[in-house]
């Protein structure tokens, strides 16, 4: 298999994915793969890029003051495209993958007829924009079952897990970062958790899910020892 990947016959493939405009999607797809590898090790949150104000049910809470932040604009765009209700990291991964496939085959079919130079960039920019739009639309369709799954999971687990003991899975948990795993007899449930105050926890610590914070989709935790006392 590796011999095929390294053969001369694969050179056009590598040239395509490493050249403009396909390289745009190759970059984000590579970042997505790297992110999921790091997330699997518990070094980052699965939904670290989520915007506050977008609920699992798809509702959005834009700032009510006169200033509208860039996060509000992006959150509104996500809603408009029907991409709300799932972690942003999943959305980016799907858009990157679908956009990469679309862009690759467009370039493969057409760019042999386009001379190298400025013209390729002039044609490549509309291709990127078009692939982004189509990928976003297809992603909205693809993540629809996930949105229902996340909504159902949240509704079913919110009341059941409070007071339960979980195990810290990230390298640390503080008041701004962390995840913990709760054994459910199966693969286990992963929650975003936050320590109260300046307390910090380390990977493997036993903690109790004390309170659910809906605005951030997180659980405030305390140590199992403190909970029992």
Residue, then its C-alpha position, 0 to 999 in steps of 0.5 A: x500500500x505504501x509503495x503505491x502511495x510513494x510511486x511516480x503514478x501518485x505524483x499528480x495526486x500530491x501535486x493537486x492536493x498541495x497546489x492552489x486551490x485544493x491546498x486551501x482545503x488540504x490545510x484545514x482537513x489536515x488541521x482537522x485530522x490533527x485536532x481529532x488525534x489530539x482530542x483522542x488523547x484528551x488534550x483539548x475539548x471536543x467542542x473547544x471552538x463552539x460559540x456561546x449562545x448556540x444551544x444544542x436545540x439550535x436556538x441562538x442568543x445574540x448579544x442584546x446590546x448595540x455592539x455585535x461581535x464577530x462571534x455573533x456574526x459567525x453564529x448567525x451564519x451557522x444558524x442560517x446555513x442550518x449547521x447549528x446543534x453540533x460542535x463546530x469542530x465536527x462542522x469544520x471537519x465535514x466542510x473540509x472533507x467535502x470541500x476537499x473532495x469537490x475541489x480536488x475533482x474540479x481541479x483534476x478535470x479542468x486545470x489541465x486546460x488552465x495555464x499556470x500563473x495568475x489566471x489559476x489564482x483568479x479561477x481558483x478563488x471562485x472555485x474555493x467559494x463555490x466548494x465552500x458553499x456546496x460543502x456547507x449545504x451538504x454538511x447541513x444535511x450530513x449533520x442533521x442526524x447528529x443534531x438530533x442525537x446531541x439534543x436527545x443525549x443532552x435531554x436524557x443525561x442532564x438530570x441523570x448524571x448530576x451527583x454521579x462520579x466521573x473520571x477526568x480525561x484531559x490533562x487538567x481541569x480548571x475553571x475554563x477547560x476540561x473533560x471528564x468521562x462517566x461510565x455508563x456500562x458502555x463506551x462511556x459518556x464524555x462531558x465538558x467540565x469546569x472546576x469551581x474557583x481556582x481549584x484544578x484537577x489532573x487526569x485520572x482524578x475522581x470528580x462529581x458532576x455537581x451542576x449543569x450550566x446550560x449557557x456553556x453546556x458544561x458541568x461544574x464539578x468538585x472532588x469526590x472526597x469533598x462531595x462525600x464530606 
